[in-house]
Amino acid sequence: MGSPAPPILLQLPQEIQNDIYSVFEADDIKNLRVTCSAFHEALPLHFDRVFISANSLNIDVFNEIASHETFRHQVSEIIWDDARLRMGPELEQERQEYEEDGNDPEDAAAENRVTVTQATHGRLWQPLYRTPMVRAFPPGFDYPLPQAWPSFDDEKLIDALPWVSEDGNDPYQNTYGAECTAEAYRAKWCGFRLVTRALVECEDRTITELVIGVNKIQSGLNCRIFDQRSTEYDDFVAFLKRPGFRYLGLHLFTGLLEDNDWVSYNTGHLHDALAQATDLEHFSLRTSMEVSHGAPQQLVPDVEGHVFPVRTIFPIDHWPHLRHFGI
């Protein structure tokens, strides 16, 4: 008896098969591979994106891929999931309301992009990325969406506090409670701090793209990091000045910056940092400021004091290779 004919899909020209496979999710590929030996051989596993987070399953999968001689060379993007499950109310106002209600208080070798975000989990049942942690949940599983970075909305006007405080811990304790210190506040952006430090230390890496941001959430990196120099600022600048660095997506949490005379923009530190990326080809900036119909909603209209030159932030003359500019 002759060998059985291969599945119809595998009888198509390889170019057509590749087009079909390209729209499959990773789970679809895995399910198709276990249907028969023919698909198991025709569809090798491929990992172009890996995740790091505080979840042990994400870390285990990352390590397995990083130690695999085939899979680790396929990786082109590392995503640091900086969202964490909340242990209880975070803001001091929330904590007081909560208590009044009677409650108790050798890695991947081919990657070229690193993304740091807190938006990995997206909306309920609609994750932005299907990380190993998310894939392990049963269908329809309802869980509190992790978060880490402060965010801004109409009902919760949270300001961006200084990255380096000259007033001790008072600004942080007034907003986040007596246990919050300047270091604890900076730790909300733990992913950004660790990633930039690692990128600076790994000088032999070929990372040419960096995305620091979220997806349709009014949050991002604390803009007050550009008020004055700090260890984290210096790490960020050291990485931007690397030859060949070409892509930067930067989302900033600005809080009520407009009420502070745009201090984080006017110091010149953001401008000076961006000026180091002389090979930049793609740049996009998003802030948490609420804008409707082209007008900032927290500003008094027609007040010249709120206006400053765009070149205060953007060193256009230092970007001779720029091909995309977005705000």
Summary of the structure (lengths in Angstrom):
residues: 327
radius of gyration: 23.1
end to end distance: 65.9
largest distance: 86.7
contacts: 892
relative contact order: 0.09
helix: 36%
strand: 15%
